[in-house]
Amino acid sequence: MNTPTKHQIIEQDGRPLFVVVPYDDYLELTGEAAPTATIPHEVVRRTVLEGISLMRAWREHKGLTQTTVAEAMGVSQAAYAAMERPDARPRHVTLQKVARAMGLVTEQLQPADE
């Protein structure tokens, strides 16, 4: 039976001095743990059935306008609209900026074939 490791408190003169925690807990506490990149069914459905880009499906799912996302990225609405086309292939650094503007992780904007 595998028992989960708990934290350990190291004391000196009866006062807590250090806490030793499992590494996975440390990663979560520091925000360094890799976030789980999930995609809601509605976003997937619209991408597959309507043929729209993941970027557009996410933006509409979150109730954002192209202008709002473009402003958060520091680009024009027209430049953002071009990134959102189904045939567009934005660079990874661009996907990172879009993800940040929408409150996502980059992996949520990457097609499954990449």
For each residue, the residues with C-beta under 8 A, 3 or more apart:
1:
2:
3:
4: 22
5: 22
6: 22
7: 19 20 21 22 25
8: 19 20 21
9: 16 18 19 20
10: 16 17 18 19 20
11: 14 15 16 17
12: 15 17
13:
14: 11
15: 11 12
16: 9 10 11 19
17: 10 11 12
18: 9 10
19: 7 8 9 10 16
20: 7 8 9 10
21: 7 8 25 26 29
22: 4 5 6 7 25 26
23: 26 27
24: 27 28 33
25: 7 21 22 28 29
26: 21 22 23 29 30 32
27: 23 24 30 32 33
28: 24 25 31 33
29: 21 25 26
30: 26 27
31: 28
32: 26 27
33: 24 27 28
34:
35: 105
36:
37: 105 107 108
38: 108
39: 43 44 54 108
40: 43 44 61
41: 44 45
42: 45 46 57 61
43: 39 40 46 47 54 57 58 61
44: 39 40 41 47 48 57
45: 41 42 48 49
46: 42 43 49 50 52 57 60 61
47: 43 44 50 51 52 53 54 57
48: 44 45 51
49: 45 46
50: 46 47 57
51: 47 48 86
52: 46 47 56 57 86
53: 47 56 57 84 85 86 88
54: 39 43 47 57 58 108 109 110 111
55: 58 59 83 84 88 90 98 109
56: 52 53 59 60 84
57: 42 43 44 46 47 50 52 53 54 60 61
58: 43 54 55 61 62 102 104 108 109
59: 55 56 62 64 65 66 69 84 102
60: 46 56 57 63 64
61: 40 42 43 46 57 58
62: 58 59 102 103
63: 60
64: 59 60 68 69 102
65: 59 68 69
66: 59 69 70 77 80 81 84
67: 70 71 77
68: 64 65 71 72
69: 59 64 65 66 72 73 80 98 101 102
70: 66 67 73 75 76 77 79 80
71: 67 68 74
72: 68 69 100 101
73: 69 70 80 97 98 101
74: 71
75: 70 79 80
76: 70 79 80
77: 66 67 70 80 81
78: 81 82
79: 70 75 76 82 83
80: 66 69 70 73 75 76 77 83 84
81: 66 77 78 84 85
82: 78 79 85 88
83: 55 79 80 88 90 94 98
84: 53 55 56 59 66 80 81 88
85: 53 81 82 88
86: 51 52 53
87:
88: 53 55 82 83 84 85
89:
90: 55 83 94 95 98
91: 94 95
92: 95 96 106
93: 96 97
94: 83 90 91 97 98
95: 90 91 92 98 99 106 109 110
96: 92 93 99 100 106
97: 73 93 94 100 101
98: 55 69 73 83 90 94 95 101 102 104 109
99: 95 96 102 104 105 106 108 109
100: 72 96 97 103 104
101: 69 72 73 97 98
102: 58 59 62 64 69 98 99
103: 62 100
104: 58 98 99 100 108 109
105: 35 37 99 108
106: 92 95 96 99 109 110
107: 37 110
108: 37 38 39 54 58 99 104 105
109: 54 55 58 95 98 99 104 106
110: 54 95 106 107 114
111: 54 114
112:
113:
114: 110 111
